[in-house]
């Protein structure tokens, strides 16, 4: 099974998450979701939410960026998945995916829990 890390190399927390995985002998497939060719689709975001236990996309929404982009607190999940796919800055990182499990790496130690 391949461990996938949804990663932003410009983010300190994301870099620390990658380093922690590597320190634990895990060399993940890194998905740089901010790059145009590696962006997450709404369907991929829905699959991540399902692997997180069926959570709302609000569980991995960057609140400060949601405010910047005028995302209302009343926005429904379908619209929110679409907004996150359109603008990846709205996605909190890092996210670890291993098989049928996914976790937001906040704190980073959570990334190791699904190995």
GUTOR-302427 format. One record per residue (C-alpha): residue in one letter; x, z negated, y negated. Coordinates in Angstrom, 2 decimals, padded with zeros to 5 digits, always signed. Layout:
BEGIN
+------+---------+---------+---------+
: code :       u :       w :       v :
+------+---------+---------+---------+
:    A :       X :       Z :       Y :
...
+------+---------+---------+---------+
END
This chain:
BEGIN
+------+---------+---------+---------+
: code :       u :       w :       v :
+------+---------+---------+---------+
:    X : +000.00 : +000.00 : +000.00 :
:    X : +001.35 : +000.90 : -003.43 :
:    X : +001.22 : -001.64 : -006.22 :
:    X : +000.24 : +000.07 : -009.49 :
:    X : +001.03 : -001.44 : -012.87 :
:    X : -001.00 : -000.28 : -015.86 :
:    X : +001.83 : -000.60 : -018.35 :
:    X : +002.68 : -000.12 : -022.01 :
:    X : +006.48 : -000.08 : -022.42 :
:    X : +006.03 : -000.93 : -026.11 :
:    X : +004.32 : -004.24 : -025.29 :
:    X : +006.38 : -007.39 : -024.72 :
:    X : +003.87 : -008.93 : -022.29 :
:    X : +003.72 : -005.72 : -020.31 :
:    X : +007.53 : -005.52 : -020.12 :
:    X : +007.69 : -009.15 : -018.95 :
:    X : +005.04 : -008.41 : -016.31 :
:    X : +007.06 : -005.48 : -014.94 :
:    X : +010.23 : -007.62 : -014.89 :
:    X : +008.40 : -010.42 : -013.06 :
:    X : +007.17 : -008.02 : -010.38 :
:    X : +010.66 : -006.62 : -009.93 :
:    X : +012.15 : -010.14 : -009.73 :
:    X : +009.71 : -010.76 : -006.87 :
:    X : +010.86 : -007.65 : -004.99 :
:    X : +007.92 : -005.47 : -006.04 :
:    X : +008.74 : -002.03 : -007.42 :
:    X : +005.35 : -000.87 : -008.70 :
:    X : +004.20 : +002.62 : -009.48 :
:    X : +004.11 : +002.43 : -013.28 :
:    X : +001.24 : +004.08 : -015.09 :
:    X : +002.01 : +004.44 : -018.80 :
:    X : -001.62 : +004.66 : -019.80 :
:    X : -000.88 : +005.20 : -023.50 :
:    X : +000.69 : +008.61 : -022.72 :
:    X : -001.80 : +011.45 : -023.05 :
:    X : -001.10 : +012.69 : -019.50 :
:    X : -001.55 : +009.25 : -017.93 :
:    X : -004.63 : +007.95 : -019.72 :
:    X : -007.29 : +006.17 : -017.71 :
:    X : -010.66 : +007.82 : -017.36 :
:    X : -013.92 : +005.91 : -017.71 :
:    X : -014.35 : +006.17 : -013.92 :
:    X : -010.87 : +004.72 : -013.33 :
:    X : -011.65 : +001.86 : -015.70 :
:    X : -014.90 : +001.21 : -013.82 :
:    X : -012.93 : +001.12 : -010.54 :
:    X : -010.48 : -001.39 : -012.06 :
:    X : -013.37 : -003.59 : -013.21 :
:    X : -014.84 : -003.46 : -009.70 :
:    X : -011.47 : -004.44 : -008.17 :
:    X : -011.36 : -007.36 : -010.63 :
:    X : -014.54 : -008.65 : -009.03 :
:    X : -017.15 : -006.56 : -010.81 :
:    X : -016.29 : -007.80 : -014.29 :
:    X : -017.45 : -006.35 : -017.58 :
:    X : -014.88 : -004.17 : -019.37 :
:    X : -014.88 : -006.91 : -022.02 :
:    X : -012.67 : -008.89 : -019.60 :
:    X : -009.79 : -006.49 : -020.32 :
:    X : -010.65 : -005.39 : -023.86 :
:    X : -008.13 : -006.12 : -026.60 :
:    X : -010.27 : -008.10 : -029.02 :
:    X : -008.14 : -007.51 : -032.11 :
:    X : -008.16 : -003.75 : -031.54 :
:    X : -011.90 : -003.82 : -030.84 :
:    X : -012.34 : -005.28 : -034.32 :
:    X : -010.06 : -002.62 : -035.85 :
:    X : -012.10 : +000.14 : -034.24 :
:    X : -015.46 : -001.44 : -035.09 :
:    X : -016.54 : -001.98 : -031.48 :
:    X : -019.71 : -004.06 : -031.79 :
:    X : -020.12 : -007.12 : -029.57 :
:    X : -023.45 : -005.65 : -028.50 :
:    X : -021.94 : -002.43 : -027.08 :
:    X : -022.99 : -001.90 : -023.46 :
:    X : -020.53 : -001.57 : -020.59 :
:    X : -020.98 : +002.19 : -020.14 :
:    X : -020.27 : +002.85 : -023.81 :
:    X : -017.36 : +000.44 : -023.73 :
:    X : -015.76 : +002.15 : -020.71 :
:    X : -016.08 : +005.46 : -022.57 :
:    X : -014.56 : +004.00 : -025.76 :
:    X : -011.63 : +002.53 : -023.81 :
:    X : -010.99 : +005.86 : -022.09 :
:    X : -011.09 : +007.61 : -025.46 :
:    X : -008.81 : +005.10 : -027.15 :
:    X : -006.39 : +003.35 : -024.75 :
:    X : -005.31 : +000.90 : -027.48 :
:    X : -008.51 : -000.96 : -026.59 :
:    X : -007.20 : -001.79 : -023.09 :
:    X : -005.50 : -005.16 : -022.57 :
:    X : -002.28 : -005.02 : -020.55 :
:    X : -000.63 : -005.30 : -018.17 :
:    X : -003.04 : -004.74 : -015.30 :
:    X : -001.88 : -004.94 : -011.71 :
:    X : -003.68 : -003.04 : -008.96 :
:    X : -002.94 : -003.57 : -005.28 :
:    X : -005.35 : -002.00 : -002.80 :
:    X : -008.85 : -003.29 : -003.48 :
:    X : -007.69 : -005.98 : -005.92 :
:    X : -006.82 : -005.84 : -009.60 :
:    X : -005.87 : -008.48 : -012.11 :
:    X : -005.12 : -008.72 : -015.81 :
:    X : -001.59 : -010.07 : -016.16 :
:    X : -002.50 : -012.78 : -018.65 :
:    X : -000.48 : -014.85 : -017.93 :
:    X : +001.98 : -012.53 : -016.21 :
:    X : +002.16 : -014.75 : -013.12 :
:    X : -001.29 : -013.49 : -012.15 :
:    X : +000.28 : -010.11 : -011.34 :
:    X : +002.09 : -011.65 : -008.36 :
:    X : -001.09 : -013.27 : -006.99 :
:    X : -002.39 : -009.95 : -005.62 :
:    X : +000.76 : -008.96 : -003.74 :
+------+---------+---------+---------+
END
